[in-house]
Structure formats: structure tokens, C-alpha cells
Amino acid sequence: MADPSIRDFEAAIAELDGIVKKLEEGDLSLEQSLALYERGVQLSRFCHAKLEDAERRIEILTDRGELKPAPASLQPDDTDR
């Protein structure tokens, strides 16, 4: 079930960027930091799912409608799992 507080990919990336900046500043309490980290994980998972969906769509949409794999640059990296 998708988190209704996450509007779209671009909004998720922008919020995630803001979270990273706040965490890097280090001026937060432990509880605030944990809450932001948890939200960051949610946003990261949402973005990852959206990117995987886009990759599947790229694989399907080809010049003649033939299924072809996405370019190697779009293939998942085993280190990300």
C-alpha cells in the first residue's frame, strides 16, 4: 500500500534531499534524527519502486513493440540489494 503522504517521485526526492541536509547538520535530538531517518527510508523505498516501474516500462516500450531488456546502465546493481 502506497504512503498517501508521498505525492510523486519528484516530491519524494525533494523531501529526501531536505532530510539528508537536516541529518548532516547534526543539530537534532536522537528521537528527531530517528524519525527523519525512518521517513527517509520510506521515501527511498518509494523512489526505488518508482524507478523499477519505469525500468519495466522502458523494457516494454520499444520501437516495434518487441520486448527488449533495458540498457545495462539501467540494470539493477547487485550491491544495492
C-alpha positions in Angstrom: 0.0 0.0 0.0 1.4 3.3 -1.0 2.0 6.0 1.6 -0.6 8.7 0.8 1.7 11.4 2.2 4.1 10.9 -0.7 2.7 12.7 -3.8 5.1 11.7 -6.5 8.7 10.9 -7.3 9.9 14.5 -7.6 8.3 15.5 -4.3 9.8 12.4 -2.6 13.3 13.2 -3.9 13.0 16.8 -2.8 11.8 15.8 0.7 14.6 13.2 0.9 17.2 15.8 0.0 15.9 18.0 2.8 16.1 15.2 5.3 19.7 14.4 4.3 20.6 18.1 4.8 19.0 18.2 8.2 20.7 15.0 9.3 24.0 16.2 8.1 23.7 19.4 10.2 23.6 17.2 13.3 21.6 19.7 15.4 18.7 17.3 16.1 17.9 15.2 19.1 18.2 11.4 18.8 14.5 11.0 18.5 14.2 13.6 15.8 17.1 12.0 13.9 15.5 8.6 14.1 12.1 9.9 12.9 13.7 11.7 10.0 15.8 8.6 9.2 12.6 6.4 9.2 10.9 8.9 6.9 14.0 8.8 4.6 13.8 5.1 4.4 10.1 5.3 3.4 10.9 7.9 0.7 13.9 5.9 -0.5 11.7 2.7 -0.9 9.1 4.7 -2.7 11.6 6.2 -5.2 13.2 2.8 -5.7 9.8 1.2 -6.6 9.1 4.1 -9.0 12.4 3.7 -10.7 11.9 -0.1 -11.0 8.5 0.5 -12.5 10.0 3.0 -15.0 12.6 0.4 -15.9 10.0 -2.2 -16.6 8.1 0.3 -18.8 11.3 1.1 -20.8 11.8 -2.6 -21.4 8.3 -2.9 -22.8 8.3 0.3 -24.9 10.5 -0.4 -27.9 10.5 0.7 -31.5 8.4 -2.2 -32.8 6.8 -3.3 -29.6 9.2 -6.1 -29.1 10.3 -6.8 -25.6 14.0 -5.9 -25.2 15.9 -5.5 -22.0 16.8 -2.0 -20.7 20.3 -0.8 -21.4 23.0 -2.1 -19.0 23.2 1.4 -17.4 19.6 0.9 -16.1 20.1 -2.6 -14.8 19.9 -3.0 -11.0 23.3 -3.1 -9.3 23.7 -6.2 -7.1 25.4 -4.1 -4.5 22.1 -2.1 -4.0 20.3 -5.2 -2.7 
